[in-house]
């Protein structure tokens, strides 16, 4: 498997783990009697945090665009 395919596979597995974790947390909170509005707020906050984390992770894994170190302006 190529490096890109491995990364794509690991990203999908991680996405599935996060999705199932948030789903399980919602079920547990519902069973504990937490209001639906509170659960929605918690889920939205967790989704936002995960989105920020994955965006940062994607930026770090991409090669920098533009000029290379030898092409820097002096």
PDB file of N, CA, C and O in Angstrom:
ATOM      1  N   UNK A   1       0.837  -1.174   0.000  1.00  0.00           N
ATOM      2  CA  UNK A   1       0.000   0.000   0.000  1.00  0.00           C
ATOM      3  C   UNK A   1       0.888   1.246   0.000  1.00  0.00           C
ATOM      4  O   UNK A   1       1.866   1.313   0.745  1.00  0.00           O
ATOM      5  N   UNK A   2       0.559   2.199  -0.807  1.00  0.00           N
ATOM      6  CA  UNK A   2       1.369   3.414  -0.872  1.00  0.00           C
ATOM      7  C   UNK A   2       1.166   4.254   0.386  1.00  0.00           C
ATOM      8  O   UNK A   2       0.222   4.055   1.152  1.00  0.00           O
ATOM      9  N   UNK A   3       2.074   5.185   0.567  1.00  0.00           N
ATOM     10  CA  UNK A   3       2.036   6.034   1.765  1.00  0.00           C
ATOM     11  C   UNK A   3       0.736   6.851   1.830  1.00  0.00           C
ATOM     12  O   UNK A   3       0.145   6.988   2.901  1.00  0.00           O
ATOM     13  N   UNK A   4       0.291   7.394   0.684  1.00  0.00           N
ATOM     14  CA  UNK A   4      -0.946   8.179   0.662  1.00  0.00           C
ATOM     15  C   UNK A   4      -2.158   7.321   0.992  1.00  0.00           C
ATOM     16  O   UNK A   4      -3.061   7.770   1.697  1.00  0.00           O
ATOM     17  N   UNK A   5      -2.185   6.103   0.494  1.00  0.00           N
ATOM     18  CA  UNK A   5      -3.307   5.210   0.774  1.00  0.00           C
ATOM     19  C   UNK A   5      -3.321   4.817   2.245  1.00  0.00           C
ATOM     20  O   UNK A   5      -4.389   4.699   2.846  1.00  0.00           O
ATOM     21  N   UNK A   6      -2.142   4.614   2.830  1.00  0.00           N
ATOM     22  CA  UNK A   6      -2.077   4.288   4.246  1.00  0.00           C
ATOM     23  C   UNK A   6      -2.598   5.451   5.077  1.00  0.00           C
ATOM     24  O   UNK A   6      -3.347   5.252   6.034  1.00  0.00           O
ATOM     25  N   UNK A   7      -2.204   6.662   4.711  1.00  0.00           N
ATOM     26  CA  UNK A   7      -2.666   7.843   5.453  1.00  0.00           C
ATOM     27  C   UNK A   7      -4.183   7.991   5.316  1.00  0.00           C
ATOM     28  O   UNK A   7      -4.870   8.278   6.296  1.00  0.00           O
ATOM     29  N   UNK A   8      -4.705   7.796   4.101  1.00  0.00           N
ATOM     30  CA  UNK A   8      -6.146   7.891   3.880  1.00  0.00           C
ATOM     31  C   UNK A   8      -6.880   6.854   4.713  1.00  0.00           C
ATOM     32  O   UNK A   8      -7.908   7.153   5.321  1.00  0.00           O
ATOM     33  N   UNK A   9      -6.356   5.636   4.743  1.00  0.00           N
ATOM     34  CA  UNK A   9      -6.985   4.567   5.524  1.00  0.00           C
ATOM     35  C   UNK A   9      -6.960   4.907   7.011  1.00  0.00           C
ATOM     36  O   UNK A   9      -7.975   4.757   7.692  1.00  0.00           O
ATOM     37  N   UNK A  10      -5.820   5.362   7.525  1.00  0.00           N
ATOM     38  CA  UNK A  10      -5.731   5.690   8.948  1.00  0.00           C
ATOM     39  C   UNK A  10      -6.618   6.888   9.290  1.00  0.00           C
ATOM     40  O   UNK A  10      -7.195   6.936  10.376  1.00  0.00           O
ATOM     41  N   UNK A  11      -6.732   7.853   8.376  1.00  0.00           N
ATOM     42  CA  UNK A  11      -7.623   8.992   8.611  1.00  0.00           C
ATOM     43  C   UNK A  11      -9.076   8.543   8.677  1.00  0.00           C
ATOM     44  O   UNK A  11      -9.837   9.025   9.516  1.00  0.00           O
ATOM     45  N   UNK A  12      -9.467   7.626   7.800  1.00  0.00           N
ATOM     46  CA  UNK A  12     -10.844   7.133   7.810  1.00  0.00           C
ATOM     47  C   UNK A  12     -11.136   6.350   9.081  1.00  0.00           C
ATOM     48  O   UNK A  12     -12.222   6.467   9.648  1.00  0.00           O
ATOM     49  N   UNK A  13     -10.174   5.555   9.528  1.00  0.00           N
ATOM     50  CA  UNK A  13     -10.359   4.800  10.770  1.00  0.00           C
ATOM     51  C   UNK A  13     -10.506   5.767  11.934  1.00  0.00           C
ATOM     52  O   UNK A  13     -11.386   5.595  12.777  1.00  0.00           O
ATOM     53  N   UNK A  14      -9.658   6.776  11.985  1.00  0.00           N
ATOM     54  CA  UNK A  14      -9.741   7.765  13.053  1.00  0.00           C
ATOM     55  C   UNK A  14     -11.080   8.501  13.006  1.00  0.00           C
ATOM     56  O   UNK A  14     -11.698   8.724  14.047  1.00  0.00           O
ATOM     57  N   UNK A  15     -11.532   8.880  11.808  1.00  0.00           N
ATOM     58  CA  UNK A  15     -12.830   9.542  11.673  1.00  0.00           C
ATOM     59  C   UNK A  15     -13.957   8.656  12.189  1.00  0.00           C
ATOM     60  O   UNK A  15     -14.874   9.142  12.851  1.00  0.00           O
ATOM     61  N   UNK A  16     -13.897   7.352  11.888  1.00  0.00           N
ATOM     62  CA  UNK A  16     -14.931   6.430  12.345  1.00  0.00           C
ATOM     63  C   UNK A  16     -14.905   6.297  13.867  1.00  0.00           C
ATOM     64  O   UNK A  16     -15.958   6.243  14.502  1.00  0.00           O
ATOM     65  N   UNK A  17     -13.718   6.244  14.449  1.00  0.00           N
ATOM     66  CA  UNK A  17     -13.601   6.146  15.906  1.00  0.00           C
ATOM     67  C   UNK A  17     -14.192   7.382  16.570  1.00  0.00           C
ATOM     68  O   UNK A  17     -14.932   7.271  17.548  1.00  0.00           O
ATOM     69  N   UNK A  18     -13.869   8.557  16.043  1.00  0.00           N
ATOM     70  CA  UNK A  18     -14.394   9.801  16.615  1.00  0.00           C
ATOM     71  C   UNK A  18     -15.915   9.854  16.468  1.00  0.00           C
ATOM     72  O   UNK A  18     -16.614  10.219  17.413  1.00  0.00           O
ATOM     73  N   UNK A  19     -16.427   9.494  15.297  1.00  0.00           N
ATOM     74  CA  UNK A  19     -17.869   9.495  15.060  1.00  0.00           C
ATOM     75  C   UNK A  19     -18.582   8.567  16.047  1.00  0.00           C
ATOM     76  O   UNK A  19     -19.571   8.955  16.668  1.00  0.00           O
ATOM     77  N   UNK A  20     -18.077   7.351  16.185  1.00  0.00           N
ATOM     78  CA  UNK A  20     -18.712   6.392  17.092  1.00  0.00           C
ATOM     79  C   UNK A  20     -18.600   6.829  18.549  1.00  0.00           C
ATOM     80  O   UNK A  20     -19.507   6.584  19.344  1.00  0.00           O
ATOM     81  N   UNK A  21     -17.497   7.469  18.896  1.00  0.00           N
ATOM     82  CA  UNK A  21     -17.327   7.968  20.265  1.00  0.00           C
ATOM     83  C   UNK A  21     -18.343   9.056  20.588  1.00  0.00           C
ATOM     84  O   UNK A  21     -18.945   9.054  21.662  1.00  0.00           O
ATOM     85  N   UNK A  22     -18.529   9.983  19.658  1.00  0.00           N
ATOM     86  CA  UNK A  22     -19.505  11.058  19.881  1.00  0.00           C
ATOM     87  C   UNK A  22     -20.919  10.478  19.920  1.00  0.00           C
ATOM     88  O   UNK A  22     -21.742  10.900  20.732  1.00  0.00           O
ATOM     89  N   UNK A  23     -21.198   9.522  19.051  1.00  0.00           N
ATOM     90  CA  UNK A  23     -22.502   8.866  19.058  1.00  0.00           C
ATOM     91  C   UNK A  23     -22.744   8.152  20.385  1.00  0.00           C
ATOM     92  O   UNK A  23     -23.822   8.273  20.966  1.00  0.00           O
ATOM     93  N   UNK A  24     -21.758   7.415  20.864  1.00  0.00           N
ATOM     94  CA  UNK A  24     -21.892   6.703  22.141  1.00  0.00           C
ATOM     95  C   UNK A  24     -22.072   7.682  23.294  1.00  0.00           C
ATOM     96  O   UNK A  24     -22.878   7.443  24.194  1.00  0.00           O
ATOM     97  N   UNK A  25     -21.323   8.784  23.270  1.00  0.00           N
ATOM     98  CA  UNK A  25     -21.475   9.792  24.316  1.00  0.00           C
ATOM     99  C   UNK A  25     -22.885  10.371  24.301  1.00  0.00           C
ATOM    100  O   UNK A  25     -23.474  10.598  25.358  1.00  0.00           O
ATOM    101  N   UNK A  26     -23.428  10.611  23.113  1.00  0.00           N
ATOM    102  CA  UNK A  26     -24.804  11.122  23.012  1.00  0.00           C
ATOM    103  C   UNK A  26     -25.819  10.140  23.569  1.00  0.00           C
ATOM    104  O   UNK A  26     -26.767  10.540  24.245  1.00  0.00           O
ATOM    105  N   UNK A  27     -25.628   8.863  23.292  1.00  0.00           N
ATOM    106  CA  UNK A  27     -26.545   7.837  23.811  1.00  0.00           C
ATOM    107  C   UNK A  27     -26.460   7.786  25.337  1.00  0.00           C
ATOM    108  O   UNK A  27     -27.487   7.747  26.015  1.00  0.00           O
ATOM    109  N   UNK A  28     -25.248   7.786  25.875  1.00  0.00           N
ATOM    110  CA  UNK A  28     -25.071   7.728  27.330  1.00  0.00           C
ATOM    111  C   UNK A  28     -25.678   8.958  27.985  1.00  0.00           C
ATOM    112  O   UNK A  28     -26.374   8.840  28.993  1.00  0.00           O
ATOM    113  N   UNK A  29     -25.426  10.126  27.431  1.00  0.00           N
ATOM    114  CA  UNK A  29     -25.995  11.353  28.013  1.00  0.00           C
ATOM    115  C   UNK A  29     -27.514  11.350  27.940  1.00  0.00           C
ATOM    116  O   UNK A  29     -28.176  11.831  28.860  1.00  0.00           O
ATOM    117  N   UNK A  30     -28.074  10.818  26.864  1.00  0.00           N
ATOM    118  CA  UNK A  30     -29.530  10.712  26.744  1.00  0.00           C
ATOM    119  C   UNK A  30     -30.075   9.780  27.814  1.00  0.00           C
ATOM    120  O   UNK A  30     -31.084  10.089  28.449  1.00  0.00           O
ATOM    121  N   UNK A  31     -29.423   8.648  28.019  1.00  0.00           N
ATOM    122  CA  UNK A  31     -29.870   7.697  29.046  1.00  0.00           C
ATOM    123  C   UNK A  31     -29.748   8.271  30.453  1.00  0.00           C
ATOM    124  O   UNK A  31     -30.495   7.885  31.352  1.00  0.00           O
ATOM    125  N   UNK A  32     -28.807   9.193  30.642  1.00  0.00           N
ATOM    126  CA  UNK A  32     -28.645   9.839  31.952  1.00  0.00           C
ATOM    127  C   UNK A  32     -29.623  10.989  32.154  1.00  0.00           C
ATOM    128  O   UNK A  32     -29.665  11.583  33.231  1.00  0.00           O
ATOM    129  N   UNK A  33     -30.406  11.306  31.136  1.00  0.00           N
ATOM    130  CA  UNK A  33     -31.432  12.337  31.271  1.00  0.00           C
ATOM    131  C   UNK A  33     -30.994  13.738  30.919  1.00  0.00           C
ATOM    132  O   UNK A  33     -31.687  14.696  31.263  1.00  0.00           O
ATOM    133  N   UNK A  34     -29.874  13.894  30.248  1.00  0.00           N
ATOM    134  CA  UNK A  34     -29.405  15.216  29.833  1.00  0.00           C
ATOM    135  C   UNK A  34     -30.311  15.696  28.696  1.00  0.00           C
ATOM    136  O   UNK A  34     -30.699  14.912  27.830  1.00  0.00           O
ATOM    137  N   UNK A  35     -30.640  16.970  28.705  1.00  0.00           N
ATOM    138  CA  UNK A  35     -31.543  17.505  27.686  1.00  0.00           C
ATOM    139  C   UNK A  35     -30.930  17.435  26.292  1.00  0.00           C
ATOM    140  O   UNK A  35     -29.711  17.468  26.124  1.00  0.00           O
ATOM    141  N   UNK A  36     -31.804  17.339  25.304  1.00  0.00           N
ATOM    142  CA  UNK A  36     -31.353  17.234  23.911  1.00  0.00           C
ATOM    143  C   UNK A  36     -30.577  18.475  23.477  1.00  0.00           C
ATOM    144  O   UNK A  36     -29.617  18.362  22.714  1.00  0.00           O
ATOM    145  N   UNK A  37     -30.969  19.632  23.940  1.00  0.00           N
ATOM    146  CA  UNK A  37     -30.268  20.869  23.596  1.00  0.00           C
ATOM    147  C   UNK A  37     -28.838  20.876  24.113  1.00  0.00           C
ATOM    148  O   UNK A  37     -27.922  21.328  23.426  1.00  0.00           O
ATOM    149  N   UNK A  38     -28.656  20.378  25.312  1.00  0.00           N
ATOM    150  CA  UNK A  38     -27.310  20.305  25.879  1.00  0.00           C
ATOM    151  C   UNK A  38     -26.444  19.321  25.104  1.00  0.00           C
ATOM    152  O   UNK A  38     -25.271  19.583  24.843  1.00  0.00           O
ATOM    153  N   UNK A  39     -27.034  18.184  24.739  1.00  0.00           N
ATOM    154  CA  UNK A  39     -26.292  17.180  23.974  1.00  0.00           C
ATOM    155  C   UNK A  39     -25.894  17.745  22.610  1.00  0.00           C
ATOM    156  O   UNK A  39     -24.782  17.511  22.136  1.00  0.00           O
ATOM    157  N   UNK A  40     -26.801  18.484  21.988  1.00  0.00           N
ATOM    158  CA  UNK A  40     -26.497  19.091  20.684  1.00  0.00           C
ATOM    159  C   UNK A  40     -25.342  20.085  20.812  1.00  0.00           C
ATOM    160  O   UNK A  40     -24.460  20.135  19.955  1.00  0.00           O
ATOM    161  N   UNK A  41     -25.353  20.862  21.871  1.00  0.00           N
ATOM    162  CA  UNK A  41     -24.266  21.826  22.094  1.00  0.00           C
ATOM    163  C   UNK A  41     -22.933  21.143  22.320  1.00  0.00           C
ATOM    164  O   UNK A  41     -21.907  21.572  21.792  1.00  0.00           O
ATOM    165  N   UNK A  42     -22.952  20.072  23.110  1.00  0.00           N
ATOM    166  CA  UNK A  42     -21.722  19.317  23.368  1.00  0.00           C
ATOM    167  C   UNK A  42     -21.213  18.699  22.072  1.00  0.00           C
ATOM    168  O   UNK A  42     -20.019  18.767  21.781  1.00  0.00           O
ATOM    169  N   UNK A  43     -22.106  18.098  21.294  1.00  0.00           N
ATOM    170  CA  UNK A  43     -21.711  17.466  20.030  1.00  0.00           C
ATOM    171  C   UNK A  43     -21.144  18.498  19.059  1.00  0.00           C
ATOM    172  O   UNK A  43     -20.155  18.231  18.376  1.00  0.00           O
ATOM    173  N   UNK A  44     -21.762  19.665  18.995  1.00  0.00           N
ATOM    174  CA  UNK A  44     -21.268  20.724  18.105  1.00  0.00           C
ATOM    175  C   UNK A  44     -19.874  21.188  18.533  1.00  0.00           C
ATOM    176  O   UNK A  44     -19.001  21.408  17.693  1.00  0.00           O
ATOM    177  N   UNK A  45     -19.674  21.332  19.830  1.00  0.00           N
ATOM    178  CA  UNK A  45     -18.360  21.749  20.329  1.00  0.00           C
ATOM    179  C   UNK A  45     -17.296  20.699  20.022  1.00  0.00           C
ATOM    180  O   UNK A  45     -16.196  21.033  19.584  1.00  0.00           O
ATOM    181  N   UNK A  46     -17.623  19.442  20.251  1.00  0.00           N
ATOM    182  CA  UNK A  46     -16.660  18.366  19.965  1.00  0.00           C
ATOM    183  C   UNK A  46     -16.354  18.286  18.469  1.00  0.00           C
ATOM    184  O   UNK A  46     -15.205  18.076  18.083  1.00  0.00           O
ATOM    185  N   UNK A  47     -17.365  18.450  17.637  1.00  0.00           N
ATOM    186  CA  UNK A  47     -17.158  18.414  16.194  1.00  0.00           C
ATOM    187  C   UNK A  47     -16.271  19.572  15.737  1.00  0.00           C
ATOM    188  O   UNK A  47     -15.423  19.400  14.861  1.00  0.00           O
ATOM    189  N   UNK A  48     -16.463  20.735  16.323  1.00  0.00           N
ATOM    190  CA  UNK A  48     -15.646  21.896  15.992  1.00  0.00           C
ATOM    191  C   UNK A  48     -14.193  21.675  16.393  1.00  0.00           C
ATOM    192  O   UNK A  48     -13.278  21.992  15.633  1.00  0.00           O
ATOM    193  N   UNK A  49     -13.985  21.129  17.590  1.00  0.00           N
ATOM    194  CA  UNK A  49     -12.626  20.842  18.039  1.00  0.00           C
ATOM    195  C   UNK A  49     -11.951  19.807  17.136  1.00  0.00           C
ATOM    196  O   UNK A  49     -10.777  19.948  16.793  1.00  0.00           O
ATOM    197  N   UNK A  50     -12.688  18.782  16.758  1.00  0.00           N
ATOM    198  CA  UNK A  50     -12.114  17.759  15.886  1.00  0.00           C
ATOM    199  C   UNK A  50     -11.811  18.343  14.504  1.00  0.00           C
ATOM    200  O   UNK A  50     -10.784  18.022  13.905  1.00  0.00           O
ATOM    201  N   UNK A  51     -12.693  19.191  14.007  1.00  0.00           N
ATOM    202  CA  UNK A  51     -12.447  19.833  12.713  1.00  0.00           C
ATOM    203  C   UNK A  51     -11.202  20.695  12.744  1.00  0.00           C
ATOM    204  O   UNK A  51     -10.413  20.686  11.798  1.00  0.00           O
ATOM    205  N   UNK A  52     -11.020  21.437  13.818  1.00  0.00           N
ATOM    206  CA  UNK A  52      -9.820  22.271  13.948  1.00  0.00           C
ATOM    207  C   UNK A  52      -8.571  21.405  14.031  1.00  0.00           C
ATOM    208  O   UNK A  52      -7.539  21.743  13.451  1.00  0.00           O
ATOM    209  N   UNK A  53      -8.658  20.304  14.740  1.00  0.00           N
ATOM    210  CA  UNK A  53      -7.511  19.408  14.884  1.00  0.00           C
ATOM    211  C   UNK A  53      -7.145  18.761  13.542  1.00  0.00           C
ATOM    212  O   UNK A  53      -5.965  18.679  13.201  1.00  0.00           O
ATOM    213  N   UNK A  54      -8.133  18.307  12.790  1.00  0.00           N
ATOM    214  CA  UNK A  54      -7.830  17.653  11.516  1.00  0.00           C
ATOM    215  C   UNK A  54      -7.314  18.660  10.493  1.00  0.00           C
ATOM    216  O   UNK A  54      -6.465  18.316   9.670  1.00  0.00           O
ATOM    217  N   UNK A  55      -7.805  19.887  10.529  1.00  0.00           N
ATOM    218  CA  UNK A  55      -7.316  20.914   9.611  1.00  0.00           C
ATOM    219  C   UNK A  55      -5.847  21.203   9.889  1.00  0.00           C
ATOM    220  O   UNK A  55      -5.049  21.327   8.960  1.00  0.00           O
ATOM    221  N   UNK A  56      -5.490  21.308  11.162  1.00  0.00           N
ATOM    222  CA  UNK A  56      -4.104  21.541  11.542  1.00  0.00           C
ATOM    223  C   UNK A  56      -3.239  20.370  11.119  1.00  0.00           C
ATOM    224  O   UNK A  56      -2.129  20.560  10.620  1.00  0.00           O
ATOM    225  N   UNK A  57      -3.742  19.158  11.317  1.00  0.00           N
ATOM    226  CA  UNK A  57      -2.994  17.953  10.959  1.00  0.00           C
ATOM    227  C   UNK A  57      -2.771  17.889   9.448  1.00  0.00           C
ATOM    228  O   UNK A  57      -1.691  17.496   9.005  1.00  0.00           O
ATOM    229  N   UNK A  58      -3.772  18.270   8.649  1.00  0.00           N
ATOM    230  CA  UNK A  58      -3.637  18.263   7.192  1.00  0.00           C
ATOM    231  C   UNK A  58      -2.612  19.288   6.733  1.00  0.00           C
ATOM    232  O   UNK A  58      -1.838  19.016   5.815  1.00  0.00           O
ATOM    233  N   UNK A  59      -2.594  20.451   7.351  1.00  0.00           N
ATOM    234  CA  UNK A  59      -1.631  21.487   6.976  1.00  0.00           C
ATOM    235  C   UNK A  59      -0.209  21.032   7.260  1.00  0.00           C
ATOM    236  O   UNK A  59       0.701  21.313   6.480  1.00  0.00           O
ATOM    237  N   UNK A  60      -0.014  20.332   8.367  1.00  0.00           N
ATOM    238  CA  UNK A  60       1.327  19.874   8.730  1.00  0.00           C
ATOM    239  C   UNK A  60       1.815  18.769   7.805  1.00  0.00           C
ATOM    240  O   UNK A  60       3.018  18.648   7.574  1.00  0.00           O
ATOM    241  N   UNK A  61       0.895  17.953   7.267  1.00  0.00           N
ATOM    242  CA  UNK A  61       1.310  16.824   6.442  1.00  0.00           C
ATOM    243  C   UNK A  61       1.565  17.218   4.987  1.00  0.00           C
ATOM    244  O   UNK A  61       2.223  16.472   4.263  1.00  0.00           O
ATOM    245  N   UNK A  62       1.065  18.365   4.545  1.00  0.00           N
ATOM    246  CA  UNK A  62       1.270  18.811   3.169  1.00  0.00           C
ATOM    247  C   UNK A  62       2.636  19.447   3.007  1.00  0.00           C
ATOM    248  O   UNK A  62       3.116  20.137   3.907  1.00  0.00           O
ATOM    249  N   UNK A  63       3.266  19.218   1.858  1.00  0.00           N
ATOM    250  CA  UNK A  63       4.515  19.939   1.614  1.00  0.00           C
ATOM    251  C   UNK A  63       4.205  21.408   1.385  1.00  0.00           C
ATOM    252  O   UNK A  63       3.161  21.736   0.821  1.00  0.00           O
ATOM    253  N   UNK A  64       5.084  22.291   1.808  1.00  0.00           N
ATOM    254  CA  UNK A  64       4.802  23.721   1.624  1.00  0.00           C
ATOM    255  C   UNK A  64       4.730  24.075   0.150  1.00  0.00           C
ATOM    256  O   UNK A  64       5.539  23.616  -0.657  1.00  0.00           O
ATOM    257  N   UNK A  65       3.756  24.894  -0.184  1.00  0.00           N
ATOM    258  CA  UNK A  65       3.631  25.330  -1.574  1.00  0.00           C
ATOM    259  C   UNK A  65       4.462  26.592  -1.767  1.00  0.00           C
ATOM    260  O   UNK A  65       4.833  27.276  -0.814  1.00  0.00           O
ATOM    261  N   UNK A  66       4.732  26.865  -2.996  1.00  0.00           N
ATOM    262  CA  UNK A  66       5.509  28.075  -3.282  1.00  0.00           C
ATOM    263  C   UNK A  66       6.966  27.750  -3.472  1.00  0.00           C
ATOM    264  O   UNK A  66       7.331  26.676  -3.949  1.00  0.00           O
ATOM    265  N   UNK A  67       7.788  28.698  -3.091  1.00  0.00           N
ATOM    266  CA  UNK A  67       9.220  28.561  -3.325  1.00  0.00           C
ATOM    267  C   UNK A  67       9.880  27.639  -2.317  1.00  0.00           C
ATOM    268  O   UNK A  67       9.431  27.520  -1.177  1.00  0.00           O
ATOM    269  N   UNK A  68      10.936  26.999  -2.743  1.00  0.00           N
ATOM    270  CA  UNK A  68      11.718  26.139  -1.880  1.00  0.00           C
ATOM    271  C   UNK A  68      12.731  26.961  -1.110  1.00  0.00           C
ATOM    272  O   UNK A  68      12.799  28.177  -1.293  1.00  0.00           O
ATOM    273  N   UNK A  69      13.519  26.331  -0.253  1.00  0.00           N
ATOM    274  CA  UNK A  69      14.482  27.082   0.571  1.00  0.00           C
ATOM    275  C   UNK A  69      15.571  27.751  -0.261  1.00  0.00           C
ATOM    276  O   UNK A  69      16.126  28.763   0.165  1.00  0.00           O
ATOM    277  N   UNK A  70      15.889  27.215  -1.428  1.00  0.00           N
ATOM    278  CA  UNK A  70      16.922  27.812  -2.276  1.00  0.00           C
ATOM    279  C   UNK A  70      16.406  29.016  -3.050  1.00  0.00           C
ATOM    280  O   UNK A  70      17.195  29.797  -3.582  1.00  0.00           O
ATOM    281  N   UNK A  71      15.065  29.173  -3.117  1.00  0.00           N
ATOM    282  CA  UNK A  71      14.469  30.251  -3.898  1.00  0.00           C
ATOM    283  C   UNK A  71      14.055  31.440  -3.043  1.00  0.00           C
ATOM    284  O   UNK A  71      13.334  32.317  -3.520  1.00  0.00           O
ATOM    285  N   UNK A  72      14.494  31.486  -1.795  1.00  0.00           N
ATOM    286  CA  UNK A  72      14.072  32.565  -0.903  1.00  0.00           C
ATOM    287  C   UNK A  72      14.587  33.911  -1.385  1.00  0.00           C
ATOM    288  O   UNK A  72      15.685  34.029  -1.928  1.00  0.00           O
ATOM    289  N   UNK A  73      13.754  34.919  -1.166  1.00  0.00           N
ATOM    290  CA  UNK A  73      14.185  36.282  -1.500  1.00  0.00           C
ATOM    291  C   UNK A  73      15.129  36.773  -0.412  1.00  0.00           C
ATOM    292  O   UNK A  73      14.888  36.527   0.770  1.00  0.00           O
ATOM    293  N   UNK A  74      16.178  37.449  -0.785  1.00  0.00           N
ATOM    294  CA  UNK A  74      17.166  37.934   0.193  1.00  0.00           C
ATOM    295  C   UNK A  74      16.934  39.365   0.498  1.00  0.00           C
ATOM    296  O   UNK A  74      17.663  39.952   1.298  1.00  0.00           O
TER     297      UNK A  74
END
